[in-house]
Amino acid sequence: MNIQISKILKLKSLSLYFFSSIITAGIGILINPFLSLGLSAKDFAIIGYYASFSSLFMPFLSLALSNYYARKYYQLEIPEREKVYQTILSIYLFIGLFSLAILVLGYFYYHKYFVKSIEFSPYAVLSFLPLYFTNFYNLYLLDLRMKNQAKKYSFISVSNAFTGAALSLILVYFLKYGAIGRLSALLLTSILFGILSFNIKKFKFKIDKKIAQEAFAFSWPLIISAVLSFFFMGIDRTFLEKINDNYNLGLYNVGIQISGYLSIFGTVLFQTFQPDIYKHTAKNEHKKVLWLALLVLALNTIPIILFVVLSEPLISILTYGKYIESADFARILSVKLIATTFAFLASEILVGYGFSRNELFNRVLGAVFSIGIYLFFIKHWGFYGAAWGQSVTWIMMGIISLSSLFFVKFRKKNTINNS
């Protein structure tokens, strides 16, 4: 009886997570035609270019501490969980702000000497500052997911999407501020919900030295690993900027943005089952981990197939017929989402089993290969080569992570048998 109730509650939570993701995606889809009217190809190029650096900067701000919180969640009683949460918040508050200042300064000098076709001010600060406040918001959402508080999670995430959309419409469509308007809307939204998430948890500054040491010992390989993700999902636009063709870079980023709506389904699936992945890996329930991974991968593939079939008329509607040329990029980049889900699942399972250092080695290996793939593909096929390069690099990363998982589990099993 208890098992049936648990399954019903799990199904209800899953429905709420999907409902919120559909609403969130729907909000973005509804405002997209209006944003397309207010944004030029160069605006899209600027927004997409700076967005690509989020995968490089975010690990230095988040320090992968949310992974530590998720890993420890089922191993600690409530008072200890709260102590871990408050310690992470305290670290985010001070170390995160210092890290952001260093990163922006470092990027300024990189931009000064190596970037020619895209302006620094005010776009860089408007793009990078939201990352700081997003830390508090993401940690709060993770806490809600781990507690399976699906109703509250849905309300907060939908409210966030609605606020960002409303501000974007005002600043981009009505006031005609272009890229500055869009980036300002995202910044204001991140500040509002970052502070809200911060206050809901009744923050008390407290850094527990033992927790901090254990957290950093666990997360430092993941920080470097996450930074290396830039070479999979951000460096393409760094290379493409050198071509000095902001029109096609804008179309490429429109394709990324529209295919990104599909990524919401994969993200929600991943977030929904993430606590279960950590739970089953902690208990060494290997079959359940495998079935969860296959389920997430299969469910994520369905909307992608539908989009590939209907992409051209959909993009015509979503961009008010203005950027229909981006349809080819969107199709290719949507296929990439299958490869991305596969790679992240393999990576998360590896971390769930406690092999965070193996994950770091995998990312280093994958990053080296991805740089070569992007350089080769972009040199021969330009923007289309960059799009296909994303799929190839993520498939390769998934294979590396999966191979590593089998290797370390096989080696561990042999060690136990020999002893």
C-alpha positions, 0 to 999 in steps of 0.5 A, a space after each residue: 500500500 505504501 509503495 502504491 502511494 509512493 508511486 502515485 506521489 512520484 507520478 504527481 510530482 513528475 506531472 507538476 515538473 512537466 507542467 511547469 516546464 511546458 508553461 515555461 517553454 510556452 512563455 518563451 515561445 509566445 514572446 519569441 515573435 515579439 522579441 524577433 521583431 525587436 532584435 536585429 541579427 546583430 543583437 542575437 549575435 551579441 546575446 548568443 556570443 556572451 551567453 556562450 561564456 556562461 558555461 565557462 564562468 558559472 563553475 567559478 561562481 557555483 564551485 559545484 557545491 550544489 553537487 555536493 549538497 545533492 550527494 550528501 542530502 540522503 546521508 544527513 539528517 535535517 539539521 545537518 542538511 540545513 548546516 550544509 545549505 547555509 554554509 554553501 549560501 555563505 560561500 556563494 555570497 562572498 567568494 562568488 562576488 569576488 570570483 565574478 569581479 576577477 572573471 569580468 576583469 580577465 575577460 575585459 583584457 581578452 576582449 580588448 586584444 582578441 575580439 573585434 566584431 562585438 562590443 564589450 560595453 555594456 553587454 559583458 557586464 549585463 550578461 555576466 552579472 546575472 550568473 552571480 544571483 542565479 546561484 542562489 536561485 538554482 540552489 533553492 530549486 535543487 533543495 525543492 527538488 530534493 524535498 520533492 516539493 513539486 508545487 512550490 518548485 513549479 510556482 517559483 520556476 513559472 513565476 521566474 519565466 513570466 517575470 523575465 518574459 514580461 520585462 523582455 517585452 517591455 524593454 525590447 518590443 515596446 521600448 525598443 532597447 534591443 540587446 540591451 533591453 533583453 539582457 537588462 530584463 534577464 539581469 533584473 529577473 535574476 536579481 529579484 529571484 536570487 534575493 527572493 531565494 536567499 531570503 526564503 531560506 532565512 540566511 544566517 552567515 555561517 561557514 562550517 569549516 569541516 563542511 567547507 573542506 569536505 565540500 571543496 575536496 569533493 567538488 574541485 574536480 567537478 569545478 574544473 570539469 564544468 569549466 571544460 564544458 565551455 569547450 563543448 558548448 561555448 567555444 564554437 561561438 568564440 571561433 565563429 566570431 573570428 569569421 566576422 559575419 554577425 548576420 550568420 552568427 545571429 542566425 546561428 544563435 537564433 537556432 540555438 535559442 529556438 532549439 533551447 526551448 526543447 532543452 527545457 524538456 530534457 532539463 526537467 526530466 534530468 532534474 526530476 530524476 536527479 534525486 533518484 539517480 543519486 539515491 540509487 547510485 548511493 545504494 548501488 542499485 545498478 538496474 534502477 540507475 540503468 532504467 532511469 537513464 534509458 527512460 530519461 533519454 527516450 522521453 527526451 527524444 520524442 519532442 526532438 523528433 517532432 521538432 525536426 519534422 515541423 521545424 520550418 513552419 514553427 520557426 517561421 511563426 516563432 520569428 514572425 517570418 524574420 529569421 526562417 533561415 535559421 531553421 537548418 541550424 535549429 534542426 541540427 542543434 536540436 539533434 545535439 540535445 539527444 547527445 547532450 542528454 546522453 553525455 550528462 546522464 553518463 556523467 551524473 551517474 559517474 559522479 553519483 557513484 563517487 567517481 568525481 575525479 574520473 569525471 575530471 579526467 574525462 572532461 580533459 580528454 573530451 575538451 582536447 578532442 572537441 577543440 580539434 573537432 570544432 577547428 576542423 569542422 568550422 574550417 571546412 563547413 563554417 557555421 554548419 560545421 559548428 552546429 554538427 560539431 556540437 553533436 559530435 563532441 557531446 556523443 564523444 563525451 557520453 561515450 568517454 564517460 560511459 566507458 570510464 564508468 564501466 572501467 572503474 566499476 570493473 576495476 573495483 569489482 576485481 579488487 574486491 574479488 582479489 582481496 
